[in-house]
Amino acid sequence: MSHEDFKVMIPAHALSALDWTDDRALTDHLAECAECQQELIGWEQTAAAVALSASPAEPSPLVRQRILSQIRSDGESLGTPKIVPFKLAQKNIWSSLGSLGAIAAAVVFALLLGYLFLLWRENRAMRNEVQTLLLEKQRIQKDLEMVTMLKKPGTKLMELSGTAVAPGAFAKLAFDQSGHAMVMTNGLPAAPAGKEYQLWYIVAGKPPMRGKTFSTDRQGTGMIEDQLPAEALKASVVAVTLEPQGGSDTPTMPMYLSSRS
């Protein structure tokens, strides 16, 4: 989660309204973020102030008259009239009403915070869904581009197989007569932080020529467009290695994919 995501969760945390997973994640974040600690203190103070700041509500004369009439009626039904000083009764009744008002205000405040938290979670879920759809749209567009390229006269298709480092991986490389190439990979292991996959074009008697770098999704699927050097149009080997982010001038890691020599 980002810093802004944690900030939105703070009001609900102040009211103990977070689920266990989010509450634990926020607690870990609070241990390292002084800004969010101050934010939490402010929300806790606000919640306490709302619960204690409600003023006693003054009932209408009609409500007061009904209460007194009920008291007299109860006294007469018991057979033993009791005279209760009006001020004493007023104090107890109004104090009770004032406490109820404070509780109601706190409940409304908690409900509003809960509603805002639900909206935030729904918005986050929608953003994730939109991102997934965009990635799927990009994948479909790349697939269509690959199909279009394969229909061109003179387009060549090359298969790359996984090496001992990635036995379950494979890839297809299509390139036309101009050297415009598209590579689709599948089954590559997830690249560690700070690493990327890189294409290499190997011609006999020459050092490997570097290609573009690329990343993959969780299934090891990747898609990259590249321009083959003129010498590589008849390359005997196309390979993929795992290199530092940004790529290397010469291969520094073992091959993950390689075409048949």
SULKA-V761871 format. One line per field, one symbol per residue. psi: psi as a letter, one per 30 degrees, with the letter a starting at -180 (. if undefined). Layout:
BEGIN
psi = ???
END
This chain:
BEGIN
psi = lleeeeeffeeeefghgkleeeeeeeeeeeffjeefeeeeeeeeeeeeeefffkkkkjlleeeeeeeeeeeeeeeefffjkkjkkeeeeeeeeeeeeeeeeeeeeeeeeeeeeeeeeeeeeeeeeeeeeeeeeeeeeeeeeeeeeeeeeffkkfkkkkkklkafeifglllkkkkafffklkkklkgklkklkgllkkkkjjkkgllkkkalllllafggklkkkljklefffhkfkklkljllkfllflkfllkekklk.
END
